[in-house]
Amino acid sequence: MESMMGERFAELARLVELTSDAVALCEANGTVLHVNHQMVILAAAQRDRLVGTDIKDIIYSDDFERAEDHRMPFTLDGKDATCRIKLPDGSFVPIRVRARTVSPTTLAEDGERDPVGRILVVINSLEEQYTRDRQTQRLFAELQAVNRRLSGTLSVIMTAAGSKDLPSLLDAVLNKLVDALDADGSSIYFSESGGFKLRGVSYGLMHDYVPEFIPYGSGIPTYVLREQRPCSLAIVPSAYGKGIEASVFFDFDTHMSTRLRLENVPPYRTLIAVPVFFGTQVLGILELGWKRPCRPRALDARVLEVICDYLSIELVGLVSSLRAQRTEELTRSLNRMREHLFDQSEDHAAVWRFVSDEVRRVLKCRTCSVELDPDTGRYVIDFEGGSRVHLPDTIEDMFFSTTAPAARVDPGAHAPFSNGGQSSWLCSPEDLTSVRLVRVDQTMRAGEWLASRGLPSQGVFFDIRADMAADGSGEPVGRTEGVPGMVLLLRDSTQEPVDDIEYDYLVRLAHDFEIMMRGVRKTNSERHIAQTLQVGLRSDLGTVPGITTDSLYSSATRQALVGGDFYTLIRLPDDRAVMILGDVSGKGIEAASMSALVKTALTAYAWEGTSPVSMVRSLNGMLMSFSRVETFATMFVAKIDLRAGVAEYCSAGHPPTVLIHPAKADPDDPEAGSPAEIELLTVQSGVVGAFEAMVYEGGTFTFEPGDILFMYTDGAIEARSPDREFFGERRLFDELLHASANGVEGLCGTVLSALDAFSDSELDDDIALVALRFDTVGASDEQK
């Protein structure tokens, strides 16, 4: 065969050795006549084992079937056909086959052309092509991934550029990162006082547990902070370990594993955690994760680094704005509480309820009172009215025996946004004189003890007992009014500790509380002084034969029990009397002391026998000699002559006094009687004690038996309804006409009831009401 080939196909054999394709020359029936070196390599067999073999036993169809009926498994028209070549080990390799029938170029021995055709088969291995195709596809896919990551990085940077709103910035960045890097979720933590605070998560984590706060010294953010580099980590869930601390994370770069507490486990199985630097300070930690185990790409970590480098520039300004907003929020809260503290300082229980609700709302903490149990002599923490836990030691030993953490280690403490406007409050713990407050965390004995019992263990302890101490009356301030002497504000371990801004907020609140309590003590002191001043000088009406009286005094300054309104009826000889009703400006000790002075002076003037005008003029001169321009008085002074049925009066800046003439019936003709009438005493002068040259005028009125003289201070007509409408003179006169029909007894009480109903029992001023009924007019029995 070789000889024949050497003679009849020598030229063809030489040519096929030059090609890189595998070539076989066959008889028309498929017998292999010649193979080149590439065919030997492709078929993995010796040449002598291939020559003489039927090509149909070497090349099979793409379905691994041998051709039947002596047909070839490929066409002979030179077109490509996909087949399989069988190797000696029984395996198959995919190939592409092209075949044609060729004729010899040499003559036979008899000089004629050989009529027998031959088949030239050209074979290429598709396995190598498939491998090249797969490699090309892989490279193309990687190129697509790189382009996608590059596009995603540019998109994230464009989103962050010039952003003015931190929440929307983080929302866009985190979600675009997830899309760009084919992750399941992303989250970002900011470095805060005491640990790392979660500031944003992607949409894919909305229904997953993500730790809200991770304290320094634990968790993945602390590990990244120590490493100061991007970390590719694998999370081993706690189900594969033992106990609560059996969860671990594995660093792909260092091949080291670290324990992880259950509450600090992120919702990933694989993640890349990258620090966000500003200079040498760590602003926060960005995490990108997958919920399936995988090996993070090094390119992904580099993409995150680039994004974090750019984010740090934007975050500095936005975080500063965020802290400024927090400071503004706390300032607004302080203003609300300050307004409530000083407007409602009389009702300590209501003040405490408002303040505790506001602090719980703003700081998201619990407020727990700390009290002394009289039965055991030990201190008890009352957890919001629920369980009561006894402290193992005294307050001093539990909270003040060790140095309290005035501030936590904060990597961002020297960043330009660290203070966030706190100095605007202008208050520090050194400004407190009696209230003590101290931070509580697990480094302190109290915090460690609370944590060991599974209770909230970080916050602030308030001791306000010094401001609740007994005042000059010997009565404890606040304790009987629902305000605890000691309070714990607590957060659990999943929340961040009280940071510096929040601590300054509480210091400011404590300072305002001290100011309020000083005001309460001052008010209490003034109350006792005022009550002492008016012992024996209380407004009362003396007994005067021929006059029946009714009076009532209602003070708007309830804690003082006294005010500036006063009245008295003085009996003089010869069936005469002097009626005095006055109102000194102000309330409390100022008004009480001045009303005592004015009433004493007028009483002295009355016994001298002077006229009402002279009495008021003399009083004005006396008050002006004190140079107390800011203190003045209004008054009605009447000198009554019961024998003559005449009275002189001076009304100095006072509302018009009313003289009521009751209805009179005719015994002979009931229908001919006269109805009740009201006469106003309208001669008016200016107030007393305001101007030295004030001119005072006097008036007179006559009265008959049964007439009622009704006097009142301006608090009666200036009472307001809930709609802020004045009670006014018209309503007062109508009420007097109606009520006087029942006589003088209880008349003042009836009028006050009408005022209470009109104002919904919210009278804004002191009220004095006096009614005198003239029973006897003419000479007395003794005179007769």
Secondary structure, 3 states (H helix, E strand, C coil): CHHHHHHHCHHHHHHHCCCCCEEEEEECCCEEEEECHHHHHHHCCCHHHHCCCEHHHCEEECCCCCCCCCCCCCCCECCCEEEEEECCCCCEEEEEEEEEEECCCCECCCCCECCCCEEEEEEEEHHHHHHHHHHHHHHHHHHHHHHHHHHHHHHHHHHHCCCCCHHHHHHHHHHHHHHHCCCCEEEEEEEECCEEEEEEECHHHCCCCCCCEEECCCHHHHHHHHHCCCEEEEEECHHHCCCCCCEEEEECCCCCEEEECHHHCCCCCEEEEEEEEECCEEEEEEEEEECCCCCCCHHHHHHHHHHHHHHHHHHHHHHHHHHHHHHHHHHHHHHHHHHHHHHCCCCHHHHHHHHHHHHHHHHCCEEEEEEECCCCCCEEEECCCCCEEECCCCHHHHHHCCCCCCCCCCCCCCCCCCCCCHHHHCCCHHHCCCCEEEEECCCCHHHHHHHHCCCCCEEEEEECCHHHCECCCCCECCHHHCCCCEEEEEECCCCCCCCHHHHHHHHHHHHHHHHHHHHHHHHHHHHHHHHHHCCCCCCEECCCCCEEEEEEEECCCCCCCCCCEEEEEEEECCCEEEEEEEEECCCHHHHHHHHHHHHHHHHHHHHCCCCHHHHHHHHHHHHHHCCCCCCCEEEEEEEEECCCCEEEEEEECCCCEEEEECCECCCCCHHHCECCEEEEECCEECCECCCCCCCCCCEEEECCCCCEEEEECCCCCCCECCCCCECHHHHHHHHHHHHHHHCCCCHHHHHHHHHHHHHCCCCCCCEEEEEEEECCCCCCCCCC
